[in-house]
Amino acid sequence: MTNNAANEVISIIPLLAILASAVGAIFIMIFRRHPNLREAVSVVAGLIKFLLVASMVPIILSGKVITLHLFSIYPGINLSFRVDGFSMLFACVSSFLWILTTFYSIGYMRSLKEHAQTRYYTCFALTLSGAIGVAFSGSLFTLFLFYELVSIFTYPLVMHHEDEEAFAGAKKYLIYLMGSGKLFFLPAVILTYVIAGTLDFGSSGILPASANHMLLIGLYILFIAGIAKAGIAPLHSWLPSAMVAPTPVSALLHAVAVVKVGVFCIVRVIYNVYGPQLMDILNLSLPTAFFVSGTILYASMIALTCDNLKARLAYSTVSQLSYIVLGAALVNLSGTKGGLIHIANHAFSKITLFYCAGAIFVATGKKYISQLSGLARKMPITMTAFAIGALSMIGIPGTAGFITKWFLGIGCLDKGSIILLIVILTSSLLNAAYFMPVIYSAFFKELAPEDQSLGEAPMTMVVPLAMTAAATLLFGIFPEPFLRFIQEVIQ
C-alpha cells in the first residue's frame, strides 16, 4: 500500500475481497462430487473474504479512503474501486453473514436432500462477489456492471426447484430486475456521463447545479425506477415472487445481497452522484421521502393479509427497505444515520426471521402462520430468536431496530416533517400487527396433539439463527461499530 493523497490509500485488497468468493466458486465446481470438500470450500472462501474486508477497517476508521483503478474504457469511464465507511458497513455485514448462511445452508440442503447443491453453492459464492463488487464500486460504470451480475448470478437460485412455480417466479424476477436495469438504469448512467463528463463518484456528487433542473429531476426519476432491487413500489412485486426459492436464498435476497445492493445503489446516487446540496437545490429530498413512505405503509398492510410465513416476511422486507431510502433522502445527520444503520440492523434482524422460517420448515414441514400454535414448546430456541427479530422490526428498545427508528424519527423532525414522523410511528404499529400474532400463537396457544414429537432443526441451522438473534440485541445496545463507519461517510 502506498499513499496517493492525504486521505487516499491505493490497495489491491478490494479486488482480492471481490475475487475470493469467485475463486471459491471455481473450487466448489471442482469438488462437486465431494460434498464435504465442496462445503468446506464455501466456508473457507467466506472466511477469507471476511478477513480481507476486515483488514481494511483500520484504514477506513482512520479517515482514509481506499482506491484501486483497474483500467479506463474511455475518459471518465473507469473500472475502479473505492472503499469508504459506507462500503465497509455493507461489506462487513454481507461477508460475515455469508459465513453463517453457508453453515445454515449445509443443514438446510442436506436435511431436505435438495438437488443441484453444487449449482446452489456456486451461485451463492458468485452472488457475494457481485454484492461486494457493488459495495466497493468507485464509479457508476463499475456499480452498474456488478449490479447486473448480481441479477444474473441469483437467477439460478430463485429457480432452484425447477418446477412451474419456480420458473414463473424466476422469470418475473429477471424481467423486473434486468428490464428496469436496461430501460431506466443504463440510460441514467449514459445521461449522467453526458451531463457530468465522468462516471467516477464524487464525495459531494458529480452533477453540476448549472445543468437544466428539469433534466436533472428526470434523470433522478430514471435512477429510482431503474434500481428495482430496492423494492420500491410499484416495481416491488418481483420480491415476494422470489419466495419460491429455498429459504437460505430468501435470506440472502431479503437480508444481505440483492435488496441491499438496491438500496446501496440509491444511496450512492443521492450522495455521490447528486450530493446533498444538489438534492436540496432540486427539492428532491422530501418528495423522495414521501414517495417511499407509500411503500412503507402499503407493504405493511399487505403483510397483514399473508398467512404464508415467508410471504409475510417478504412484504415486511419491501416495507423495511424504504426506511433506508427515506433516511438517505432526508440528507440530514440523524436521517442519514437512521437510514444507513438500517442496512446492518435490518440485515441481522431479517436474516434471523428467515433462518427461523427455514428451521421451522425443515423441522416440521410447516409454512403457514396458522400452523404454528404452541410451537415454542418444541422449538424454544428458534421461536425465541424469531421473537427477537420480530421485536427489532417493530422497533422495541433494546433491539437494533429501535436505533434505526430513533434516528429516523429525529431526522424527520429535523427536516420539519411531522407527517414523515407519523409514517414511521404508524409503520411500527403495523409491524406489531403482523408480527405479534405469530409470537402469541407460538408461545401462548396450545400445541396440536400431532406436533408432540417435533423438535429443533439441525444445529447447523439453529446456531446461526441464535447468533444473528444475539447480534440483533447486541447492536441494539452497542450500535457504535456501525455508527463509526457512517460517521466516516457524513463527516
C-alpha positions in Angstrom: 0.0 0.0 0.0 1.2 3.5 -0.8 -0.3 6.8 0.0 -1.6 8.6 -3.1 -3.0 11.6 -1.3 -3.5 12.7 2.3 -6.8 10.8 2.7 -6.4 8.1 -0.1 -4.7 4.7 0.0 -4.2 2.6 -3.1 -4.6 -1.1 -2.4 -5.4 -4.3 -4.3 -7.3 -5.7 -1.2 -10.8 -4.6 -2.5 -10.2 -6.6 -5.7 -9.0 -9.6 -3.7 -12.1 -9.4 -1.5 -14.3 -9.5 -4.6 -12.4 -12.3 -6.2 -12.2 -14.5 -3.0 -15.7 -16.0 -3.4 -15.4 -16.1 -7.2 -12.3 -18.3 -6.9 -14.2 -20.3 -4.2 -16.9 -20.9 -6.8 -14.4 -22.5 -9.1 -13.3 -24.9 -6.4 -16.9 -25.6 -5.4 -17.4 -26.9 -9.0 -14.2 -28.8 -9.0 -15.2 -30.7 -5.8 -18.8 -31.2 -7.0 -18.6 -34.9 -6.4 -17.3 -34.5 -2.9 -19.9 -32.7 -0.7 -17.7 -32.3 2.4 -14.9 -30.7 0.4 -17.4 -28.6 -1.6 -19.0 -27.2 1.5 -15.6 -26.7 3.2 -14.5 -24.6 0.3 -17.7 -22.5 0.8 -16.8 -21.9 4.4 -13.1 -21.2 3.8 -13.9 -18.8 0.9 -16.3 -17.0 3.2 -13.7 -16.7 6.0 -11.1 -15.4 3.6 -13.5 -12.8 2.1 -14.5 -11.6 5.6 -10.8 -11.3 6.7 -9.9 -9.4 3.6 -12.8 -7.0 4.2 -12.0 -6.7 7.9 -8.3 -5.9 7.1 -9.4 -2.6 5.6 -11.4 -1.5 8.7 -8.5 0.3 10.5 -7.7 2.3 7.3 -11.3 3.5 6.9 -11.7 4.3 10.6 -8.6 6.5 10.3 -10.4 8.7 8.0 -8.9 7.5 4.7 -10.5 6.1 1.5 -9.1 3.0 -0.3 -9.0 3.2 -4.0 -7.9 1.0 -6.9 -8.1 1.9 -10.6 -8.0 -1.1 -13.0 -8.5 0.4 -16.4 -10.3 3.1 -18.4 -12.7 2.3 -21.3 -12.9 6.0 -22.3 -12.0 9.2 -20.5 -14.3 9.4 -17.4 -15.5 5.8 -17.8 -13.3 3.7 -15.4 -13.5 0.3 -13.9 -12.4 1.4 -10.4 -12.9 0.6 -6.8 -13.5 3.0 -3.9 -13.9 1.9 -0.3 -15.3 4.3 2.3 -17.3 4.0 5.5 -20.5 3.2 3.6 -18.8 0.5 1.6 -17.4 -1.1 4.8 -20.8 -1.1 6.5 -22.3 -3.1 3.7 -19.3 -5.3 3.0 -18.6 -6.2 6.7 -22.2 -7.2 7.2 -22.7 -9.2 4.0 -19.3 -11.0 4.2 -19.9 -12.0 7.8 -23.5 -13.2 7.2 -22.4 -15.2 4.2 -20.3 -17.4 6.6 -23.3 -18.0 8.8 -25.6 -18.6 5.8 -23.1 -21.2 4.5 -23.4 -23.2 7.7 -27.1 -22.7 7.7 -27.3 -23.9 4.1 -25.5 -27.1 4.9 -28.1 -28.1 7.4 -31.0 -27.0 5.2 -29.9 -28.5 1.9 -28.8 -31.8 3.5 -31.9 -32.2 5.7 -34.2 -31.7 2.7 -31.9 -33.7 0.3 -32.1 -30.9 -2.2 -30.9 -31.4 -5.7 -28.3 -29.3 -7.6 -26.4 -28.4 -4.5 -23.2 -27.6 -6.4 -25.0 -25.1 -8.6 -26.6 -23.7 -5.4 -23.2 -23.1 -3.6 -21.5 -21.9 -6.8 -24.2 -19.2 -7.5 -24.2 -18.3 -3.8 -20.5 -17.6 -3.9 -20.7 -15.6 -7.2 -23.6 -13.5 -5.8 -21.4 -12.5 -2.9 -18.7 -11.5 -5.3 -21.2 -9.3 -7.1 -22.5 -7.8 -3.9 -19.0 -6.9 -2.7 -18.3 -5.5 -6.1 -21.2 -3.1 -5.8 -20.1 -2.2 -2.3 -16.5 -1.3 -3.5 -17.5 0.3 -6.8 -15.7 3.6 -7.4 -17.8 4.7 -10.4 -21.3 4.4 -11.8 -19.9 2.2 -14.6 -18.5 -0.3 -12.1 -21.6 -0.1 -10.0 -23.9 -0.9 -12.9 -21.7 -3.8 -14.0 -21.8 -5.6 -10.7 -25.4 -4.7 -10.2 -26.3 -6.6 -13.3 -24.0 -9.5 -12.4 -25.9 -9.9 -9.1 -29.2 -10.3 -11.1 -27.6 -13.0 -13.3 -26.0 -15.0 -10.5 -29.1 -15.0 -8.4 -31.5 -16.2 -11.2 -30.5 -19.9 -10.8 -31.0 -19.6 -7.1 -34.6 -18.3 -7.5 -35.5 -21.1 -10.0 -33.7 -23.7 -7.9 -36.7 -26.1 -7.5 -37.2 -26.1 -11.3 -41.0 -26.5 -11.0 -43.6 -24.4 -12.7 -43.9 -22.0 -9.7 -40.1 -21.6 -9.5 -39.7 -20.9 -13.2 -42.6 -18.4 -13.1 -41.1 -16.6 -10.1 -37.6 -16.6 -11.6 -38.9 -15.2 -14.9 -40.6 -12.4 -13.1 -37.5 -11.8 -11.1 -35.3 -11.5 -14.2 -37.8 -9.4 -16.2 -38.2 -6.8 -13.4 -34.6 -6.5 -12.5 -32.9 -6.8 -15.9 -35.7 -5.0 -17.6 -35.6 -2.0 -15.3 -31.9 -2.0 -15.5 -31.8 -1.8 -19.3 -34.8 0.6 -19.6 -34.0 3.1 -16.9 -30.7 2.5 -15.0 -28.5 2.2 -18.1 -29.9 5.3 -19.8 -29.5 7.1 -16.5 -25.8 6.1 -16.4 -25.3 7.3 -20.0 -27.1 10.6 -19.4 -25.0 11.2 -16.3 -21.9 10.9 -18.3 -23.2 13.3 -20.9 -24.0 15.9 -18.3 -21.1 15.4 -15.9 -18.4 14.2 -18.3 -17.4 11.4 -15.8 -18.9 8.4 -14.0 -16.5 8.4 -11.1 -18.2 9.0 -7.8 -17.5 12.4 -6.1 -17.6 12.9 -2.3 -20.2 15.6 -2.8 -21.7 14.5 -6.1 -20.6 14.9 -9.7 -23.6 16.6 -11.4 -23.3 20.4 -11.9 -26.0 22.5 -10.4 -25.8 24.7 -13.5 -27.4 21.9 -15.6 -31.1 22.1 -16.6 -33.0 21.4 -13.4 -35.9 19.5 -15.2 -33.3 17.3 -16.9 -31.6 16.5 -13.5 -35.0 15.7 -11.9 -35.9 13.5 -14.9 -32.5 11.8 -14.5 -33.2 11.2 -10.8 -36.5 9.5 -11.6 -34.7 7.2 -14.1 -32.3 6.2 -11.3 -35.1 5.4 -8.9 -37.1 3.5 -11.5 -34.0 1.6 -12.7 -32.8 0.4 -9.4 -35.7 -2.1 -8.9 -33.7 -4.2 -6.4 -34.5 -1.6 -3.8 -38.1 -2.9 -3.9 -39.9 0.5 -4.1 -43.5 0.2 -5.3 -44.7 -0.2 -7.9 -41.6 -2.1 -9.0 -41.5 -4.4 -6.0 -43.6 -7.4 -6.8 -40.6 -9.4 -8.0 -39.5 -9.7 -4.4 -42.5 -11.7 -3.0 -42.5 -13.8 -6.2 -38.9 -14.8 -5.5 -40.0 -16.6 -2.3 -40.3 -19.8 -4.4 -36.5 -20.1 -3.7 -35.1 -22.2 -0.8 -35.1 -20.3 2.5 -31.4 -19.7 2.6 -31.7 -18.0 -0.8 -34.6 -15.9 0.6 -32.4 -14.9 3.5 -29.7 -13.9 1.0 -32.1 -12.0 -1.2 -34.0 -10.2 1.6 -31.4 -9.5 4.2 -27.9 -9.4 2.7 -27.2 -9.3 -1.0 -29.9 -8.4 -3.6 -32.1 -5.9 -1.8 -29.2 -4.3 0.0 -27.5 -3.9 -3.4 -30.6 -1.9 -4.5 -30.7 0.5 -1.6 -26.9 0.8 -1.6 -27.1 2.0 -5.2 -29.8 4.5 -4.4 -27.8 6.0 -1.5 -24.7 6.2 -3.8 -26.8 8.1 -6.3 -28.1 10.5 -3.7 -24.8 11.2 -2.0 -22.1 10.6 -4.7 -23.9 11.4 -7.9 -26.2 14.2 -6.8 -24.8 15.2 -3.4 -26.8 16.7 -0.5 -26.5 20.3 -1.8 -27.9 19.5 -5.2 -30.7 17.4 -3.6 -31.8 20.5 -1.7 -31.4 22.8 -4.7 -33.7 20.5 -6.8 -36.1 20.0 -3.8 -35.8 16.2 -4.2 -35.5 15.3 -0.6 -39.0 15.5 0.8 -40.7 14.2 -2.4 -38.5 11.1 -2.3 -39.2 10.6 1.4 -43.0 10.9 0.9 -42.9 8.6 -2.2 -41.1 5.8 -0.4 -43.4 6.3 2.6 -46.2 4.9 0.4 -44.2 1.7 0.0 -43.6 1.5 3.8 -47.3 1.6 4.6 -48.6 -0.3 1.6 -46.3 -3.3 2.0 -47.0 -3.4 5.8 -50.7 -3.6 5.1 -50.3 -6.4 2.6 -48.1 -8.3 5.1 -51.1 -8.3 7.4 -53.1 -10.4 5.0 -50.4 -13.1 4.4 -50.7 -16.5 6.2 -47.7 -17.9 4.5 -44.8 -17.0 6.8 -42.2 -16.3 4.1 -44.7 -14.2 2.2 -45.3 -12.1 5.3 -41.6 -11.7 5.8 -41.2 -10.7 2.1 -43.7 -7.9 2.3 -42.1 -6.8 5.5 -38.8 -6.5 3.7 -40.4 -4.4 1.0 -41.5 -2.0 3.7 -38.3 -2.0 5.7 -36.1 -1.3 2.7 -37.8 2.0 2.2 -36.7 3.1 5.7 -33.2 3.1 4.3 -34.1 5.2 1.2 -36.2 7.6 3.4 -33.4 8.2 5.8 -30.9 8.8 3.0 -33.3 11.1 1.2 -33.6 13.4 4.3 -29.9 14.3 3.7 -29.5 15.4 7.3 -27.3 14.0 10.1 -29.9 12.0 12.0 -31.9 10.8 9.0 -28.7 9.6 7.3 -27.6 7.7 10.4 -31.0 6.0 10.7 -31.1 5.1 7.0 -27.6 3.8 6.7 -27.5 1.9 10.0 -30.7 0.1 8.9 -28.6 -1.6 6.3 -26.9 -3.5 9.1 -29.8 -3.6 11.6 -32.3 -5.0 9.1 -29.7 -7.5 7.8 -29.3 -9.1 11.2 -32.9 -9.0 12.2 -34.5 -10.1 8.9 -32.0 -12.9 8.3 -32.8 -14.2 11.8 -36.5 -14.3 10.8 -35.8 -16.1 7.5 -33.5 -18.5 9.3 -36.3 -19.3 11.7 -38.8 -19.8 8.9 -36.4 -22.3 7.2 -35.7 -24.1 10.5 -39.5 -24.4 11.1 -40.0 -25.8 7.6 -37.1 -28.3 8.0 -38.2 -29.5 11.4 -42.0 -29.5 10.9 -42.8 -29.0 7.2 -45.0 -26.1 8.2 -45.2 -22.9 6.0 -48.2 -21.1 7.4 -48.6 -18.9 10.4 -51.9 -20.6 11.3 -50.0 -23.9 11.8 -47.6 -22.5 14.4 -49.7 -22.8 17.5 -47.7 -23.8 20.6 -44.6 -24.4 18.5 -42.3 -22.6 21.0 -42.7 -25.5 23.4 -40.9 -27.8 20.9 -38.6 -25.3 19.2 -37.8 -22.8 22.0 -34.5 -21.5 20.6 -35.9 -21.0 17.1 -39.1 -19.2 18.3 -37.2 -17.1 20.8 -34.9 -16.0 18.0 -37.9 -15.3 15.8 -39.4 -13.1 18.6 -36.2 -11.1 18.9 -36.0 -10.5 15.2 -39.7 -9.5 15.1 -39.4 -7.1 18.1 -36.4 -5.5 16.3 -38.5 -5.0 13.2 -41.2 -3.3 15.4 -38.6 -1.1 16.9 -38.7 -2.2 20.6 -36.0 -0.5 22.8 -33.0 -2.8 23.3 -33.1 -4.2 19.8 -31.2 -3.0 16.7 -34.4 -1.8 15.0 -35.1 0.7 17.8 -31.8 2.5 16.9 -33.0 2.8 13.3 -36.3 4.3 14.2 -34.9 6.6 16.8 -32.6 8.3 14.3 -35.2 8.3 11.6 -37.7 10.0 13.9 -35.2 12.7 14.8 -34.3 13.1 11.2 -37.9 13.6 10.3 -38.3 16.3 13.0 -35.0 18.0 11.9 -36.5 18.1 8.4 -39.6 19.8 9.8 -41.9 17.0 8.7 -44.4 15.7 11.3 -46.1 13.7 8.5 -43.0 11.6 8.0 -42.7 11.0 11.7 -46.3 9.8 11.8 -45.4 7.4 8.9 -42.6 5.9 11.0 -44.8 5.5 14.0 -47.7 4.1 12.0 -45.5 1.6 10.3 -44.2 0.5 13.7 -47.8 -0.2 14.7 -48.4 -2.2 11.5 -45.1 -4.1 12.2 -46.6 -5.1 15.6 -49.9 -6.0 14.0 -48.3 -8.6 11.7 -45.6 -9.9 13.9 -47.2 -10.1 17.3 -49.9 -12.7 16.3 -47.1 -15.0 15.2 -45.3 -14.7 18.5 -48.6 -15.0 20.5 -49.6 -18.1 18.6 -46.2 -19.9 19.0 -45.8 -19.1 22.7 -49.3 -18.9 24.2 -51.6 -21.2 22.1 -52.0 -24.9 22.7 -49.7 -27.3 20.8 -51.6 -29.5 18.4 -51.5 -33.2 19.5 -49.9 -34.3 16.3 -47.0 -31.9 17.0 -45.9 -33.5 20.3 -43.0 -35.3 18.6 -41.5 -32.2 17.0 -38.1 -30.7 17.9 -35.5 -28.2 16.8 -33.9 -28.2 13.4 -30.3 -29.4 12.9 -27.7 -27.5 15.0 -26.1 -26.2 11.8 -29.3 -24.2 11.4 -30.1 -23.4 15.0 -26.6 -22.0 15.9 -26.6 -19.4 13.1 -30.1 -18.1 13.9 -29.2 -17.9 17.6 -26.1 -15.9 16.7 -27.9 -13.4 14.5 -30.6 -13.0 17.1 -27.9 -12.3 19.7 -26.3 -9.8 17.3 -29.7 -8.1 17.0 -29.7 -7.5 20.7 -26.1 -6.6 20.9 -26.3 -3.9 18.2 -29.4 -2.5 19.8 -27.4 -1.8 22.9 -24.0 -1.1 21.3 -24.6 0.5 17.8 -21.3 2.3 17.9 -19.4 0.0 15.5 -21.8 0.7 12.7 -22.1 4.4 13.6 -18.3 4.7 13.3 -18.5 3.7 9.6 -21.4 6.1 9.0 -19.6 8.9 10.6 -16.8 8.5 8.0 -19.4 9.0 5.3 -21.2 12.0 6.6 -18.4 14.0 8.3 
